[in-house]
Amino acid sequence: MTWQEAILTVLRKAGEPMAYKDIAAEIVRRGLVDAPHMNPEIATHAAITGLKVDGVVASAPRGKYRLPE
């Protein structure tokens, strides 16, 4: 699974906005991405930036991210 796919999976399951650090922790906890040499928080933040540009993820208050309505 890619970081982008993992982020969308976590946000869909959460059903509420999440901080990128919490998204990264959930991706690691669930073993959604196999990338042992990458920093999960950095990879998650970078992937979220791309998803925001594409309109797939939106910013929410307090530094959190959500799926667009």
mmCIF file as Biopython writes it, N, C-alpha, C and O atoms, coordinates in Angstrom:
data_model
#
loop_
_atom_site.group_PDB
_atom_site.id
_atom_site.type_symbol
_atom_site.label_atom_id
_atom_site.label_alt_id
_atom_site.label_comp_id
_atom_site.label_asym_id
_atom_site.label_entity_id
_atom_site.label_seq_id
_atom_site.pdbx_PDB_ins_code
_atom_site.Cartn_x
_atom_site.Cartn_y
_atom_site.Cartn_z
_atom_site.occupancy
_atom_site.B_iso_or_equiv
_atom_site.auth_seq_id
_atom_site.auth_asym_id
_atom_site.pdbx_PDB_model_num
ATOM 1   N N  . MET A ? 1  ? 0.856   -1.175 0.000  1.0 0.0 1  A 1 
ATOM 2   C CA . MET A ? 1  ? 0.000   0.000  0.000  1.0 0.0 1  A 1 
ATOM 3   C C  . MET A ? 1  ? 0.903   1.239  0.000  1.0 0.0 1  A 1 
ATOM 4   O O  . MET A ? 1  ? 1.927   1.264  0.683  1.0 0.0 1  A 1 
ATOM 5   N N  . THR A ? 2  ? 0.525   2.253  -0.758 1.0 0.0 2  A 1 
ATOM 6   C CA . THR A ? 2  ? 1.293   3.502  -0.769 1.0 0.0 2  A 1 
ATOM 7   C C  . THR A ? 2  ? 0.936   4.346  0.452  1.0 0.0 2  A 1 
ATOM 8   O O  . THR A ? 2  ? -0.058  4.090  1.132  1.0 0.0 2  A 1 
ATOM 9   N N  . TRP A ? 3  ? 1.764   5.356  0.714  1.0 0.0 3  A 1 
ATOM 10  C CA . TRP A ? 3  ? 1.460   6.277  1.818  1.0 0.0 3  A 1 
ATOM 11  C C  . TRP A ? 3  ? 0.121   6.955  1.580  1.0 0.0 3  A 1 
ATOM 12  O O  . TRP A ? 3  ? -0.669  7.120  2.509  1.0 0.0 3  A 1 
ATOM 13  N N  . GLN A ? 4  ? -0.141  7.351  0.326  1.0 0.0 4  A 1 
ATOM 14  C CA . GLN A ? 4  ? -1.400  8.021  0.014  1.0 0.0 4  A 1 
ATOM 15  C C  . GLN A ? 4  ? -2.596  7.108  0.298  1.0 0.0 4  A 1 
ATOM 16  O O  . GLN A ? 4  ? -3.577  7.531  0.910  1.0 0.0 4  A 1 
ATOM 17  N N  . GLU A ? 5  ? -2.507  5.871  -0.145 1.0 0.0 5  A 1 
ATOM 18  C CA . GLU A ? 5  ? -3.591  4.915  0.099  1.0 0.0 5  A 1 
ATOM 19  C C  . GLU A ? 5  ? -3.787  4.677  1.593  1.0 0.0 5  A 1 
ATOM 20  O O  . GLU A ? 5  ? -4.917  4.586  2.074  1.0 0.0 5  A 1 
ATOM 21  N N  . ALA A ? 6  ? -2.681  4.577  2.320  1.0 0.0 6  A 1 
ATOM 22  C CA . ALA A ? 6  ? -2.756  4.348  3.763  1.0 0.0 6  A 1 
ATOM 23  C C  . ALA A ? 6  ? -3.411  5.526  4.479  1.0 0.0 6  A 1 
ATOM 24  O O  . ALA A ? 6  ? -4.222  5.336  5.385  1.0 0.0 6  A 1 
ATOM 25  N N  . ILE A ? 7  ? -3.057  6.738  4.070  1.0 0.0 7  A 1 
ATOM 26  C CA . ILE A ? 7  ? -3.657  7.939  4.674  1.0 0.0 7  A 1 
ATOM 27  C C  . ILE A ? 7  ? -5.165  7.934  4.462  1.0 0.0 7  A 1 
ATOM 28  O O  . ILE A ? 7  ? -5.927  8.177  5.398  1.0 0.0 7  A 1 
ATOM 29  N N  . LEU A ? 8  ? -5.590  7.661  3.247  1.0 0.0 8  A 1 
ATOM 30  C CA . LEU A ? 8  ? -7.024  7.637  2.951  1.0 0.0 8  A 1 
ATOM 31  C C  . LEU A ? 8  ? -7.728  6.534  3.732  1.0 0.0 8  A 1 
ATOM 32  O O  . LEU A ? 8  ? -8.847  6.729  4.206  1.0 0.0 8  A 1 
ATOM 33  N N  . THR A ? 9  ? -7.094  5.392  3.869  1.0 0.0 9  A 1 
ATOM 34  C CA . THR A ? 9  ? -7.661  4.290  4.648  1.0 0.0 9  A 1 
ATOM 35  C C  . THR A ? 9  ? -7.859  4.700  6.099  1.0 0.0 9  A 1 
ATOM 36  O O  . THR A ? 9  ? -8.915  4.451  6.682  1.0 0.0 9  A 1 
ATOM 37  N N  . VAL A ? 10 ? -6.845  5.328  6.679  1.0 0.0 10 A 1 
ATOM 38  C CA . VAL A ? 10 ? -6.913  5.744  8.086  1.0 0.0 10 A 1 
ATOM 39  C C  . VAL A ? 10 ? -7.980  6.818  8.275  1.0 0.0 10 A 1 
ATOM 40  O O  . VAL A ? 10 ? -8.763  6.749  9.222  1.0 0.0 10 A 1 
ATOM 41  N N  . LEU A ? 11 ? -8.021  7.809  7.384  1.0 0.0 11 A 1 
ATOM 42  C CA . LEU A ? 11 ? -9.008  8.881  7.530  1.0 0.0 11 A 1 
ATOM 43  C C  . LEU A ? 11 ? -10.436 8.366  7.341  1.0 0.0 11 A 1 
ATOM 44  O O  . LEU A ? 11 ? -11.350 8.805  8.039  1.0 0.0 11 A 1 
ATOM 45  N N  . ARG A ? 12 ? -10.629 7.447  6.411  1.0 0.0 12 A 1 
ATOM 46  C CA . ARG A ? 12 ? -11.974 6.876  6.221  1.0 0.0 12 A 1 
ATOM 47  C C  . ARG A ? 12 ? -12.425 6.136  7.476  1.0 0.0 12 A 1 
ATOM 48  O O  . ARG A ? 12 ? -13.568 6.268  7.913  1.0 0.0 12 A 1 
ATOM 49  N N  . LYS A ? 13 ? -11.520 5.366  8.040  1.0 0.0 13 A 1 
ATOM 50  C CA . LYS A ? 13 ? -11.850 4.581  9.240  1.0 0.0 13 A 1 
ATOM 51  C C  . LYS A ? 13 ? -12.098 5.492  10.440 1.0 0.0 13 A 1 
ATOM 52  O O  . LYS A ? 13 ? -12.991 5.227  11.244 1.0 0.0 13 A 1 
ATOM 53  N N  . ALA A ? 14 ? -11.312 6.566  10.566 1.0 0.0 14 A 1 
ATOM 54  C CA . ALA A ? 14 ? -11.437 7.474  11.713 1.0 0.0 14 A 1 
ATOM 55  C C  . ALA A ? 14 ? -12.766 8.219  11.681 1.0 0.0 14 A 1 
ATOM 56  O O  . ALA A ? 14 ? -13.414 8.388  12.714 1.0 0.0 14 A 1 
ATOM 57  N N  . GLY A ? 15 ? -13.166 8.661  10.499 1.0 0.0 15 A 1 
ATOM 58  C CA . GLY A ? 15 ? -14.420 9.392  10.386 1.0 0.0 15 A 1 
ATOM 59  C C  . GLY A ? 15 ? -14.380 10.793 10.961 1.0 0.0 15 A 1 
ATOM 60  O O  . GLY A ? 15 ? -15.415 11.451 11.066 1.0 0.0 15 A 1 
ATOM 61  N N  . GLU A ? 16 ? -13.198 11.254 11.335 1.0 0.0 16 A 1 
ATOM 62  C CA . GLU A ? 16 ? -13.041 12.607 11.878 1.0 0.0 16 A 1 
ATOM 63  C C  . GLU A ? 16 ? -11.646 13.115 11.537 1.0 0.0 16 A 1 
ATOM 64  O O  . GLU A ? 16 ? -10.766 12.314 11.220 1.0 0.0 16 A 1 
ATOM 65  N N  . PRO A ? 17 ? -11.422 14.429 11.596 1.0 0.0 17 A 1 
ATOM 66  C CA . PRO A ? 17 ? -10.101 14.974 11.289 1.0 0.0 17 A 1 
ATOM 67  C C  . PRO A ? 17 ? -9.026  14.428 12.232 1.0 0.0 17 A 1 
ATOM 68  O O  . PRO A ? 17 ? -9.277  14.149 13.405 1.0 0.0 17 A 1 
ATOM 69  N N  . MET A ? 18 ? -7.823  14.288 11.678 1.0 0.0 18 A 1 
ATOM 70  C CA . MET A ? 18 ? -6.692  13.792 12.461 1.0 0.0 18 A 1 
ATOM 71  C C  . MET A ? 18 ? -5.448  14.607 12.152 1.0 0.0 18 A 1 
ATOM 72  O O  . MET A ? 18 ? -5.301  15.127 11.046 1.0 0.0 18 A 1 
ATOM 73  N N  . ALA A ? 19 ? -4.551  14.719 13.127 1.0 0.0 19 A 1 
ATOM 74  C CA . ALA A ? 19 ? -3.245  15.345 12.928 1.0 0.0 19 A 1 
ATOM 75  C C  . ALA A ? 19 ? -2.357  14.375 12.144 1.0 0.0 19 A 1 
ATOM 76  O O  . ALA A ? 19 ? -2.526  13.160 12.241 1.0 0.0 19 A 1 
ATOM 77  N N  . TYR A ? 20 ? -1.419  14.911 11.374 1.0 0.0 20 A 1 
ATOM 78  C CA . TYR A ? 20 ? -0.590  14.031 10.551 1.0 0.0 20 A 1 
ATOM 79  C C  . TYR A ? 20 ? 0.231   13.065 11.400 1.0 0.0 20 A 1 
ATOM 80  O O  . TYR A ? 20 ? 0.484   11.937 10.976 1.0 0.0 20 A 1 
ATOM 81  N N  . LYS A ? 21 ? 0.651   13.488 12.592 1.0 0.0 21 A 1 
ATOM 82  C CA . LYS A ? 21 ? 1.414   12.589 13.466 1.0 0.0 21 A 1 
ATOM 83  C C  . LYS A ? 21 ? 0.554   11.413 13.920 1.0 0.0 21 A 1 
ATOM 84  O O  . LYS A ? 21 ? 1.043   10.289 14.036 1.0 0.0 21 A 1 
ATOM 85  N N  . ASP A ? 22 ? -0.724  11.673 14.175 1.0 0.0 22 A 1 
ATOM 86  C CA . ASP A ? 22 ? -1.634  10.598 14.572 1.0 0.0 22 A 1 
ATOM 87  C C  . ASP A ? 22 ? -1.927  9.664  13.399 1.0 0.0 22 A 1 
ATOM 88  O O  . ASP A ? 22 ? -2.051  8.452  13.574 1.0 0.0 22 A 1 
ATOM 89  N N  . ILE A ? 23 ? -2.035  10.239 12.209 1.0 0.0 23 A 1 
ATOM 90  C CA . ILE A ? 23 ? -2.230  9.418  11.008 1.0 0.0 23 A 1 
ATOM 91  C C  . ILE A ? 23 ? -1.016  8.513  10.816 1.0 0.0 23 A 1 
ATOM 92  O O  . ILE A ? 23 ? -1.162  7.317  10.562 1.0 0.0 23 A 1 
ATOM 93  N N  . ALA A ? 24 ? 0.180   9.086  10.937 1.0 0.0 24 A 1 
ATOM 94  C CA . ALA A ? 24 ? 1.414   8.307  10.784 1.0 0.0 24 A 1 
ATOM 95  C C  . ALA A ? 24 ? 1.483   7.182  11.811 1.0 0.0 24 A 1 
ATOM 96  O O  . ALA A ? 24 ? 1.838   6.052  11.475 1.0 0.0 24 A 1 
ATOM 97  N N  . ALA A ? 25 ? 1.144   7.489  13.055 1.0 0.0 25 A 1 
ATOM 98  C CA . ALA A ? 25 ? 1.186   6.474  14.113 1.0 0.0 25 A 1 
ATOM 99  C C  . ALA A ? 25 ? 0.218   5.331  13.819 1.0 0.0 25 A 1 
ATOM 100 O O  . ALA A ? 25 ? 0.533   4.167  14.067 1.0 0.0 25 A 1 
ATOM 101 N N  . GLU A ? 26 ? -0.945  5.660  13.297 1.0 0.0 26 A 1 
ATOM 102 C CA . GLU A ? 26 ? -1.938  4.631  12.977 1.0 0.0 26 A 1 
ATOM 103 C C  . GLU A ? 26 ? -1.475  3.779  11.796 1.0 0.0 26 A 1 
ATOM 104 O O  . GLU A ? 26 ? -1.691  2.567  11.781 1.0 0.0 26 A 1 
ATOM 105 N N  . ILE A ? 27 ? -0.843  4.405  10.816 1.0 0.0 27 A 1 
ATOM 106 C CA . ILE A ? 27 ? -0.302  3.652  9.675  1.0 0.0 27 A 1 
ATOM 107 C C  . ILE A ? 27 ? 0.731   2.645  10.164 1.0 0.0 27 A 1 
ATOM 108 O O  . ILE A ? 27 ? 0.725   1.488  9.744  1.0 0.0 27 A 1 
ATOM 109 N N  . VAL A ? 28 ? 1.613   3.084  11.046 1.0 0.0 28 A 1 
ATOM 110 C CA . VAL A ? 28 ? 2.643   2.192  11.593 1.0 0.0 28 A 1 
ATOM 111 C C  . VAL A ? 28 ? 1.998   1.102  12.447 1.0 0.0 28 A 1 
ATOM 112 O O  . VAL A ? 28 ? 2.336   -0.074 12.318 1.0 0.0 28 A 1 
ATOM 113 N N  . ARG A ? 29 ? 1.079   1.492  13.309 1.0 0.0 29 A 1 
ATOM 114 C CA . ARG A ? 29 ? 0.429   0.530  14.210 1.0 0.0 29 A 1 
ATOM 115 C C  . ARG A ? 29 ? -0.253  -0.593 13.427 1.0 0.0 29 A 1 
ATOM 116 O O  . ARG A ? 29 ? -0.202  -1.761 13.815 1.0 0.0 29 A 1 
ATOM 117 N N  . ARG A ? 30 ? -0.889  -0.215 12.320 1.0 0.0 30 A 1 
ATOM 118 C CA . ARG A ? 30 ? -1.624  -1.198 11.513 1.0 0.0 30 A 1 
ATOM 119 C C  . ARG A ? 30 ? -0.756  -1.866 10.450 1.0 0.0 30 A 1 
ATOM 120 O O  . ARG A ? 30 ? -1.212  -2.783 9.768  1.0 0.0 30 A 1 
ATOM 121 N N  . GLY A ? 31 ? 0.491   -1.414 10.303 1.0 0.0 31 A 1 
ATOM 122 C CA . GLY A ? 31 ? 1.398   -2.008 9.323  1.0 0.0 31 A 1 
ATOM 123 C C  . GLY A ? 31 ? 0.936   -1.832 7.891  1.0 0.0 31 A 1 
ATOM 124 O O  . GLY A ? 31 ? 1.078   -2.738 7.070  1.0 0.0 31 A 1 
ATOM 125 N N  . LEU A ? 32 ? 0.384   -0.666 7.591  1.0 0.0 32 A 1 
ATOM 126 C CA . LEU A ? 32 ? -0.196  -0.436 6.264  1.0 0.0 32 A 1 
ATOM 127 C C  . LEU A ? 32 ? 0.846   -0.192 5.176  1.0 0.0 32 A 1 
ATOM 128 O O  . LEU A ? 32 ? 0.594   -0.479 4.006  1.0 0.0 32 A 1 
ATOM 129 N N  . VAL A ? 33 ? 2.013   0.333  5.547  1.0 0.0 33 A 1 
ATOM 130 C CA . VAL A ? 33 ? 3.062   0.633  4.569  1.0 0.0 33 A 1 
ATOM 131 C C  . VAL A ? 33 ? 4.337   -0.087 5.000  1.0 0.0 33 A 1 
ATOM 132 O O  . VAL A ? 33 ? 4.735   -0.026 6.163  1.0 0.0 33 A 1 
ATOM 133 N N  . ASP A ? 34 ? 4.967   -0.765 4.052  1.0 0.0 34 A 1 
ATOM 134 C CA . ASP A ? 34 ? 6.225   -1.444 4.330  1.0 0.0 34 A 1 
ATOM 135 C C  . ASP A ? 34 ? 7.364   -0.574 3.812  1.0 0.0 34 A 1 
ATOM 136 O O  . ASP A ? 34 ? 7.778   -0.700 2.660  1.0 0.0 34 A 1 
ATOM 137 N N  . ALA A ? 35 ? 7.862   0.301  4.663  1.0 0.0 35 A 1 
ATOM 138 C CA . ALA A ? 35 ? 8.955   1.209  4.301  1.0 0.0 35 A 1 
ATOM 139 C C  . ALA A ? 35 ? 9.829   1.424  5.537  1.0 0.0 35 A 1 
ATOM 140 O O  . ALA A ? 35 ? 9.804   2.502  6.131  1.0 0.0 35 A 1 
ATOM 141 N N  . PRO A ? 36 ? 10.598  0.407  5.928  1.0 0.0 36 A 1 
ATOM 142 C CA . PRO A ? 36 ? 11.340  0.474  7.188  1.0 0.0 36 A 1 
ATOM 143 C C  . PRO A ? 36 ? 12.400  1.567  7.255  1.0 0.0 36 A 1 
ATOM 144 O O  . PRO A ? 36 ? 12.809  1.959  8.348  1.0 0.0 36 A 1 
ATOM 145 N N  . HIS A ? 37 ? 12.849  2.063  6.116  1.0 0.0 37 A 1 
ATOM 146 C CA . HIS A ? 37 ? 13.910  3.070  6.119  1.0 0.0 37 A 1 
ATOM 147 C C  . HIS A ? 37 ? 13.386  4.495  6.002  1.0 0.0 37 A 1 
ATOM 148 O O  . HIS A ? 37 ? 14.170  5.435  5.870  1.0 0.0 37 A 1 
ATOM 149 N N  . MET A ? 38 ? 12.074  4.662  6.050  1.0 0.0 38 A 1 
ATOM 150 C CA . MET A ? 38 ? 11.486  5.998  5.948  1.0 0.0 38 A 1 
ATOM 151 C C  . MET A ? 38 ? 10.942  6.432  7.298  1.0 0.0 38 A 1 
ATOM 152 O O  . MET A ? 38 ? 10.444  5.615  8.072  1.0 0.0 38 A 1 
ATOM 153 N N  . ASN A ? 39 ? 11.041  7.726  7.571  1.0 0.0 39 A 1 
ATOM 154 C CA . ASN A ? 39 ? 10.432  8.287  8.771  1.0 0.0 39 A 1 
ATOM 155 C C  . ASN A ? 39 ? 8.935   8.414  8.493  1.0 0.0 39 A 1 
ATOM 156 O O  . ASN A ? 39 ? 8.548   9.158  7.592  1.0 0.0 39 A 1 
ATOM 157 N N  . PRO A ? 40 ? 8.089   7.714  9.236  1.0 0.0 40 A 1 
ATOM 158 C CA . PRO A ? 40 ? 6.653   7.725  8.942  1.0 0.0 40 A 1 
ATOM 159 C C  . PRO A ? 40 ? 6.016   9.107  9.015  1.0 0.0 40 A 1 
ATOM 160 O O  . PRO A ? 40 ? 5.136   9.418  8.212  1.0 0.0 40 A 1 
ATOM 161 N N  . GLU A ? 41 ? 6.441   9.939  9.955  1.0 0.0 41 A 1 
ATOM 162 C CA . GLU A ? 41 ? 5.842   11.273 10.067 1.0 0.0 41 A 1 
ATOM 163 C C  . GLU A ? 41 ? 6.200   12.137 8.868  1.0 0.0 41 A 1 
ATOM 164 O O  . GLU A ? 41 ? 5.349   12.856 8.344  1.0 0.0 41 A 1 
ATOM 165 N N  . ILE A ? 42 ? 7.448   12.073 8.432  1.0 0.0 42 A 1 
ATOM 166 C CA . ILE A ? 42 ? 7.868   12.861 7.264  1.0 0.0 42 A 1 
ATOM 167 C C  . ILE A ? 42 ? 7.161   12.354 6.006  1.0 0.0 42 A 1 
ATOM 168 O O  . ILE A ? 42 ? 6.665   13.148 5.206  1.0 0.0 42 A 1 
ATOM 169 N N  . ALA A ? 43 ? 7.117   11.037 5.833  1.0 0.0 43 A 1 
ATOM 170 C CA . ALA A ? 43 ? 6.461   10.465 4.651  1.0 0.0 43 A 1 
ATOM 171 C C  . ALA A ? 43 ? 4.972   10.793 4.632  1.0 0.0 43 A 1 
ATOM 172 O O  . ALA A ? 43 ? 4.415   11.098 3.577  1.0 0.0 43 A 1 
ATOM 173 N N  . THR A ? 44 ? 4.329   10.733 5.792  1.0 0.0 44 A 1 
ATOM 174 C CA . THR A ? 44 ? 2.900   11.049 5.875  1.0 0.0 44 A 1 
ATOM 175 C C  . THR A ? 44 ? 2.652   12.510 5.551  1.0 0.0 44 A 1 
ATOM 176 O O  . THR A ? 44 ? 1.737   12.831 4.791  1.0 0.0 44 A 1 
ATOM 177 N N  . HIS A ? 45 ? 3.450   13.392 6.114  1.0 0.0 45 A 1 
ATOM 178 C CA . HIS A ? 45 ? 3.268   14.825 5.864  1.0 0.0 45 A 1 
ATOM 179 C C  . HIS A ? 45 ? 3.455   15.135 4.381  1.0 0.0 45 A 1 
ATOM 180 O O  . HIS A ? 45 ? 2.675   15.892 3.803  1.0 0.0 45 A 1 
ATOM 181 N N  . ALA A ? 46 ? 4.480   14.558 3.766  1.0 0.0 46 A 1 
ATOM 182 C CA . ALA A ? 46 ? 4.726   14.789 2.336  1.0 0.0 46 A 1 
ATOM 183 C C  . ALA A ? 46 ? 3.568   14.265 1.490  1.0 0.0 46 A 1 
ATOM 184 O O  . ALA A ? 46 ? 3.135   14.929 0.548  1.0 0.0 46 A 1 
ATOM 185 N N  . ALA A ? 47 ? 3.072   13.088 1.821  1.0 0.0 47 A 1 
ATOM 186 C CA . ALA A ? 47 ? 1.963   12.513 1.056  1.0 0.0 47 A 1 
ATOM 187 C C  . ALA A ? 47 ? 0.687   13.328 1.225  1.0 0.0 47 A 1 
ATOM 188 O O  . ALA A ? 47 ? -0.063  13.511 0.267  1.0 0.0 47 A 1 
ATOM 189 N N  . ILE A ? 48 ? 0.436   13.818 2.434  1.0 0.0 48 A 1 
ATOM 190 C CA . ILE A ? 48 ? -0.747  14.652 2.668  1.0 0.0 48 A 1 
ATOM 191 C C  . ILE A ? 48 ? -0.670  15.925 1.838  1.0 0.0 48 A 1 
ATOM 192 O O  . ILE A ? 48 ? -1.680  16.374 1.296  1.0 0.0 48 A 1 
ATOM 193 N N  . THR A ? 49 ? 0.514   16.506 1.735  1.0 0.0 49 A 1 
ATOM 194 C CA . THR A ? 49 ? 0.681   17.720 0.931  1.0 0.0 49 A 1 
ATOM 195 C C  . THR A ? 49 ? 0.249   17.461 -0.511 1.0 0.0 49 A 1 
ATOM 196 O O  . THR A ? 49 ? -0.467  18.270 -1.101 1.0 0.0 49 A 1 
ATOM 197 N N  . GLY A ? 50 ? 0.679   16.346 -1.072 1.0 0.0 50 A 1 
ATOM 198 C CA . GLY A ? 50 ? 0.274   15.994 -2.431 1.0 0.0 50 A 1 
ATOM 199 C C  . GLY A ? 50 ? -1.217  15.742 -2.549 1.0 0.0 50 A 1 
ATOM 200 O O  . GLY A ? 50 ? -1.846  16.156 -3.523 1.0 0.0 50 A 1 
ATOM 201 N N  . LEU A ? 51 ? -1.782  15.069 -1.567 1.0 0.0 51 A 1 
ATOM 202 C CA . LEU A ? 51 ? -3.222  14.799 -1.584 1.0 0.0 51 A 1 
ATOM 203 C C  . LEU A ? 51 ? -4.033  16.088 -1.462 1.0 0.0 51 A 1 
ATOM 204 O O  . LEU A ? 51 ? -5.113  16.199 -2.044 1.0 0.0 51 A 1 
ATOM 205 N N  . LYS A ? 52 ? -3.519  17.060 -0.709 1.0 0.0 52 A 1 
ATOM 206 C CA . LYS A ? 52 ? -4.207  18.356 -0.600 1.0 0.0 52 A 1 
ATOM 207 C C  . LYS A ? 52 ? -4.203  19.072 -1.941 1.0 0.0 52 A 1 
ATOM 208 O O  . LYS A ? 52 ? -5.219  19.638 -2.345 1.0 0.0 52 A 1 
ATOM 209 N N  . VAL A ? 53 ? -3.072  19.053 -2.631 1.0 0.0 53 A 1 
ATOM 210 C CA . VAL A ? 53 ? -2.973  19.703 -3.943 1.0 0.0 53 A 1 
ATOM 211 C C  . VAL A ? 53 ? -3.978  19.083 -4.913 1.0 0.0 53 A 1 
ATOM 212 O O  . VAL A ? 53 ? -4.589  19.783 -5.720 1.0 0.0 53 A 1 
ATOM 213 N N  . ASP A ? 54 ? -4.141  17.769 -4.825 1.0 0.0 54 A 1 
ATOM 214 C CA . ASP A ? 54 ? -5.077  17.061 -5.707 1.0 0.0 54 A 1 
ATOM 215 C C  . ASP A ? 54 ? -6.529  17.178 -5.253 1.0 0.0 54 A 1 
ATOM 216 O O  . ASP A ? 54 ? -7.431  16.724 -5.957 1.0 0.0 54 A 1 
ATOM 217 N N  . GLY A ? 55 ? -6.767  17.782 -4.084 1.0 0.0 55 A 1 
ATOM 218 C CA . GLY A ? 55 ? -8.123  17.957 -3.576 1.0 0.0 55 A 1 
ATOM 219 C C  . GLY A ? 55 ? -8.716  16.708 -2.937 1.0 0.0 55 A 1 
ATOM 220 O O  . GLY A ? 55 ? -9.925  16.636 -2.718 1.0 0.0 55 A 1 
ATOM 221 N N  . VAL A ? 56 ? -7.872  15.725 -2.637 1.0 0.0 56 A 1 
ATOM 222 C CA . VAL A ? 56 ? -8.341  14.465 -2.065 1.0 0.0 56 A 1 
ATOM 223 C C  . VAL A ? 56 ? -8.419  14.541 -0.541 1.0 0.0 56 A 1 
ATOM 224 O O  . VAL A ? 56 ? -9.213  13.837 0.082  1.0 0.0 56 A 1 
ATOM 225 N N  . VAL A ? 57 ? -7.591  15.397 0.050  1.0 0.0 57 A 1 
ATOM 226 C CA . VAL A ? 57 ? -7.580  15.637 1.496  1.0 0.0 57 A 1 
ATOM 227 C C  . VAL A ? 57 ? -7.692  17.138 1.707  1.0 0.0 57 A 1 
ATOM 228 O O  . VAL A ? 57 ? -7.155  17.923 0.926  1.0 0.0 57 A 1 
ATOM 229 N N  . ALA A ? 58 ? -8.387  17.534 2.759  1.0 0.0 58 A 1 
ATOM 230 C CA . ALA A ? 58 ? -8.562  18.956 3.068  1.0 0.0 58 A 1 
ATOM 231 C C  . ALA A ? 58 ? -8.028  19.253 4.465  1.0 0.0 58 A 1 
ATOM 232 O O  . ALA A ? 58 ? -7.967  18.376 5.327  1.0 0.0 58 A 1 
ATOM 233 N N  . SER A ? 59 ? -7.645  20.504 4.666  1.0 0.0 59 A 1 
ATOM 234 C CA . SER A ? 59 ? -7.224  20.944 5.995  1.0 0.0 59 A 1 
ATOM 235 C C  . SER A ? 59 ? -8.446  21.114 6.879  1.0 0.0 59 A 1 
ATOM 236 O O  . SER A ? 59 ? -9.521  21.500 6.421  1.0 0.0 59 A 1 
ATOM 237 N N  . ALA A ? 60 ? -8.258  20.819 8.141  1.0 0.0 60 A 1 
ATOM 238 C CA . ALA A ? 60 ? -9.295  21.025 9.150  1.0 0.0 60 A 1 
ATOM 239 C C  . ALA A ? 60 ? -8.687  21.919 10.229 1.0 0.0 60 A 1 
ATOM 240 O O  . ALA A ? 60 ? -7.469  22.094 10.257 1.0 0.0 60 A 1 
ATOM 241 N N  . PRO A ? 61 ? -9.492  22.479 11.103 1.0 0.0 61 A 1 
ATOM 242 C CA . PRO A ? 61 ? -8.953  23.332 12.164 1.0 0.0 61 A 1 
ATOM 243 C C  . PRO A ? 61 ? -7.935  22.599 13.041 1.0 0.0 61 A 1 
ATOM 244 O O  . PRO A ? 61 ? -7.935  21.371 13.135 1.0 0.0 61 A 1 
ATOM 245 N N  . ARG A ? 62 ? -7.083  23.381 13.670 1.0 0.0 62 A 1 
ATOM 246 C CA . ARG A ? 62 ? -6.112  22.900 14.652 1.0 0.0 62 A 1 
ATOM 247 C C  . ARG A ? 62 ? -5.069  21.955 14.071 1.0 0.0 62 A 1 
ATOM 248 O O  . ARG A ? 62 ? -4.647  21.007 14.732 1.0 0.0 62 A 1 
ATOM 249 N N  . GLY A ? 63 ? -4.654  22.216 12.833 1.0 0.0 63 A 1 
ATOM 250 C CA . GLY A ? 63 ? -3.585  21.423 12.233 1.0 0.0 63 A 1 
ATOM 251 C C  . GLY A ? 63 ? -3.959  19.992 11.903 1.0 0.0 63 A 1 
ATOM 252 O O  . GLY A ? 63 ? -3.099  19.111 11.875 1.0 0.0 63 A 1 
ATOM 253 N N  . LYS A ? 64 ? -5.217  19.761 11.658 1.0 0.0 64 A 1 
ATOM 254 C CA . LYS A ? 64 ? -5.674  18.412 11.336 1.0 0.0 64 A 1 
ATOM 255 C C  . LYS A ? 64 ? -6.085  18.326 9.871  1.0 0.0 64 A 1 
ATOM 256 O O  . LYS A ? 64 ? -6.225  19.337 9.183  1.0 0.0 64 A 1 
ATOM 257 N N  . TYR A ? 65 ? -6.270  17.099 9.420  1.0 0.0 65 A 1 
ATOM 258 C CA . TYR A ? 65 ? -6.645  16.843 8.032  1.0 0.0 65 A 1 
ATOM 259 C C  . TYR A ? 65 ? -7.868  15.945 8.006  1.0 0.0 65 A 1 
ATOM 260 O O  . TYR A ? 65 ? -8.101  15.148 8.914  1.0 0.0 65 A 1 
ATOM 261 N N  . ARG A ? 66 ? -8.649  16.097 6.929  1.0 0.0 66 A 1 
ATOM 262 C CA . ARG A ? 66 ? -9.888  15.336 6.799  1.0 0.0 66 A 1 
ATOM 263 C C  . ARG A ? 66 ? -10.133 15.036 5.331  1.0 0.0 66 A 1 
ATOM 264 O O  . ARG A ? 66 ? -9.474  15.590 4.451  1.0 0.0 66 A 1 
ATOM 265 N N  . LEU A ? 67 ? -11.079 14.163 5.082  1.0 0.0 67 A 1 
ATOM 266 C CA . LEU A ? 67 ? -11.532 13.935 3.719  1.0 0.0 67 A 1 
ATOM 267 C C  . LEU A ? 67 ? -12.494 15.061 3.361  1.0 0.0 67 A 1 
ATOM 268 O O  . LEU A ? 67 ? -13.263 15.501 4.215  1.0 0.0 67 A 1 
ATOM 269 N N  . PRO A ? 68 ? -12.468 15.537 2.118  1.0 0.0 68 A 1 
ATOM 270 C CA . PRO A ? 68 ? -13.400 16.610 1.744  1.0 0.0 68 A 1 
ATOM 271 C C  . PRO A ? 68 ? -14.845 16.121 1.802  1.0 0.0 68 A 1 
ATOM 272 O O  . PRO A ? 68 ? -15.129 14.933 1.652  1.0 0.0 68 A 1 
ATOM 273 N N  . GLU A ? 69 ? -15.729 17.055 2.019  1.0 0.0 69 A 1 
ATOM 274 C CA . GLU A ? 69 ? -17.157 16.704 2.122  1.0 0.0 69 A 1 
ATOM 275 C C  . GLU A ? 69 ? -17.788 16.602 0.765  1.0 0.0 69 A 1 
ATOM 276 O O  . GLU A ? 69 ? -18.981 16.316 0.658  1.0 0.0 69 A 1 
#
